[in-house]
Amino acid sequence: MAGDLVSTLADLKEKEALGIVQDRLSAGDDPLSILDDARRALEIVGKRFADSEYFIPDLVYSGEILKGITDMVKPKLAKAAEVKRLGKVVMGTVAGDIHDIGKDIVVFMLDVSGYEVYDLGVDVPAQKFVEKIKESGAPIVGLSGFLALAFDSMKETVEAIKAAGLRDKVKVMIGGGQMSEEIRKYTGADAYGKDAMAGVTLAQKWVGAK
């Protein structure tokens, strides 16, 4: 059944994908495993986009399907995790990038893992991150981006945080697309996450270190 959701969502079959999710929730399936299958499906969508099989409208549509899935899954997650807030995280997709699929999954995973997440949305200017860090006092910042142009925006955002005198007060993680240690160094971030769970693991490590 897991394969069904992965392939159905990757093929952008909205009605069928939502039907599979409903069936799995009704059968008592783990909500996190459903989100994980959705993440795997969106990785396929991302690869098809990179290979020019899919285009921006397909990416946007896949994101809309994911929102429908997360709307169904989130109430189950909330019931499963009445948790004490462990810390605050500012998240957003950087300027020039409207890709919110991976970010949305990370936000949900952090939320149900006990973090208060300030989701700034997509195409977020560097200054908006700076303002939200000041306002919230969040010690963790997550920068998401899928397109290659996001790397420069991530670098600019980290530099803006530094210019505002906040760099030593926050840990910065980046994620989305083809992240690597080389890109982490280029952007000046503290770490990169290969997937949503990596983001949660980093947050736990950093909060524990404080």
C-alpha angles and dihedrals in degrees: 000000000000090000089053093060093044095051095037094051092042088055089051094240097155102180094047093045093051089047091054091049091051091049092049093048090048089052090054096251118170108269091215091056089054090052090047091054088049089053091051090049091051090051087059090048089051092051091049088051091050089049091050093244089115129036137203094281089054090052091050091047092049088053091053091052089050091052089054090051094047091048087058095043102041098073088055090049092050091054091048094051120042091166140170112247109257099189147318128277129187111210134181146141108254128247116292095023125095095182108125104158099097092036092055092053092049090048091053093045092050091045095054090042090062106268128130103230125199103202109198094185126224136327089026117179117230092245092058090059089050092050093049092048089053093045098045102032087222112171094203129062125189119199116194129193138153106184122073090243087066091073092071091045090052091051091048091049093052089048091050090051088051093047089053090057093246102108096097090050098056140052114219125210125184129200146163134076117019102343119177141164089263092057091045089056092046093053095042093235122150096232145346129227123218092201144357095278090053087058091053091046091052092049091051091049094049096045090048090052093057 
